[in-house]
Amino acid sequence: QSGNCGEKLALREEEEGEADDSLAGASPSAAASKTPRGEKRKAGDQAQRGADGSVYPAHLKASEVEAGLKEGRLFQGTLRMNMNTCLHGTIACGEEEVEISGRLALNRAVDGDVVVVERIDGEGEVVDSQAEKRLRREVADGDFGAATGDKAVPSVTELLHQSAVELAKAFSRDSKPKGRVVGILKRNWREYCGTLKPLQAERSEGAAASFDKTERMFIPADPRLPNIMIRTAHSANLDAKRIVVVLDSWDRFSHYPKGHWTQILGDVGDRTVESKVILHEHGVITRDFSEAILRCLPPADWTPGPEDIEGREDFRKWLVCSVDPPGCKDIDDAVSCERLPNGNFRVGVHIADVTHFVHPGTAIDKEAAERCTTVYLVERRTDMLPGLLTTDICSLRGGVERLTFSVVWEMKPNAEIVSTRFCKAIIKSAAALSYAEAQARIDDPADRSKLTASLRELNRIAKIIRAERTRKGALELASQEVKFELDSETQDPTDVAEYTLRETNKMIEEFMLLANQAVATKILDHFPLFGVLRRHPPPKDEALKTMKKLLARHGISNFKFGSNKELSNSLNLAVKPKDPYFNQLVRMMATRCMNQAVYFCTGEVQPALYSHYGLAMERYTHFTSPIRRYADVLVHRLLAASIGITALPEQLQSKPVINEQCDKINVKHRMAQWAGRASADLHTFMYFNSKGKQSAEAVVTRVRRSGVQVVVPRYGIEGVVPMPEADWDVNEEEQTVTSREGGGRIEIFRRIVVLIEADNTDFRNRTRLTFERILSEAERAEAFEEAQAKLKEVQKEMFPDRLVPEAN
């Protein structure tokens, strides 16, 4: 890695590290001595340091840590930094969280490190506070990657990182116990993307005598990390570039960790480069597929032969079609519907038979098991499987023969299921439609084609199934799904709008849910210990209690959430006739209270915990997207074994192996979600960077310490509007913000006007929201219909070529 594209420590003098007994296995160059010879210091620095010249206290020896943990004086846990800062974090100590704030208390620990912590009392806090102030005089906050003032505004992605528990705790005045790091058991260092601080800024901040252009400050893209000092002979070549840096050491005599650069990604601000940064920062595998993997593929001109068709049911004469987002190339599901002679309907869900080409234990299977999921950014897709499979041989394109794993029901006209069967089949799709195209067919009374008649029956049946799910308590939540339409020439975002959902979206969703549910039941019946299902735990009561309290202040007094059915009914009743947008906001708030759904091995979880809260289903899994999710590949293998087509693979005969794979899938799935949202943040920034400042109406959805959280309906975006303490009294408990000069009072659901602008401080591509004024009661708030009409006007300018993955 340190060849042509990087350098390790060629210019760095041999360092001497710490005198303490390092716990985390720092590099050998960082673990030996009492004073570093190679680090320049400003003239007054020495006065602020320890007697031996150290900046930070020594970590405890391993023996001291072991004794302290045994005696209960010390605690260990994983350090999680608060969003948007590298100066404040927490670790979980049993049921309690310990807060660690400030450089000295963190004592060189970074996000994700496994640390040892001791609690500090009031007296300790005072001493630490004084030392922290001295250290802050040595190092400006900006140098440490800390966000101050307006820079503390979190992005949408960072907002969504907060769990329901954190949401509830934010409304509590209970202070967390304080602690400080006294040892690091395991470092979580990885490769970091970012940018060098401009030379001009570094010169202005350092004395001319001490400035050295070979020693540069690296600003990580992730604000939860401190700045990193690197030495390089190629300083000029790295300016205004996105680069990758690896940490080498952080001894107690250095303000900053030290590292070296390994790779240049490209120019700062270039969309392709910024997308590379997002993928890298979220651990997305982007390497090319190896020769060994490509050798697993069928020939490029593959068509189904007799050996492929053998043992399959022939559905090529069935009227099958796919309905997907616009521009979808990896079509992994199709549907069919035909009236039977007895008056019932034969309904089919046909899923690409990926496991016909991806066999257990092969190079391609191992790679898919590592990647776990296809990752969608706004303008690009990083595939789990090679393109030959995803967009061609396994894609259920119109007019070509393809292999499927199908679920076929016989249903009565009232959607009652008479029978269910599973089979491998071959189909020839009649058409690959977009949601809009399918909707236009259904809505056109002059279209009496067989395909359109089939779609209308599917839509009718789907509505009945959906109504029954809702009756059982399925939740219809909401989020501001931001969609960027891309200019076909420049590939830059031309406008921002909410993603439009049509009846056909819901139609396909219902049949995918039905198929997933049917497969979950089948594989659980046959393999109760080795099944791969998906469960969704109920939300935490604290968050919903807080929500109930807020709604009560706005006339919604009967908000119940004892079960998913109660919560669903409460959400349906939370309406204001004069404000159609109110219910959507309430559903968005409820979404924030939800736990995440996870994949799991049925043999490792109690059956009482199998259910899916949001879907109101006792058993659920993912079967319908094997092109882009490895969980579905596992489920296909389980289903094939359950109906006697193949033997159960070895990888699915061990609970620990299945459990480990499920854990990996959950992490990769979560990171893919965050990457997609970070891409949306990037495109929001690019849009407003191009358009300039824009004023827009916003609705307050929460009061936070840092300001008010708002939704901007016009652009379908969320953010935090800072409310400076000097001007505003922020009351999190009461969820109100009051002007100190009598300028008004802001509470939840109040409409305000905000200024939206791009902010590239520290090269972090943020979109800043600034408070302009409260929308007075006398002013007419922008009507819901009016806002929707404006969105439609905007969408006329757009090109429908954003990559939008299906939800199920």
Order of alpha helices (4+ residues) and beta strands (2+ residues): alpha-alpha-beta-beta-beta-beta-alpha-beta-alpha-alpha-alpha-beta-beta-alpha-beta-beta-alpha-beta-beta-alpha-alpha-alpha-beta-beta-beta-beta-alpha-beta-beta-beta-beta-beta-alpha-alpha-beta-beta-alpha-beta-alpha-alpha-alpha-beta-alpha-alpha-beta-beta-beta-beta-beta-beta-beta-beta-alpha
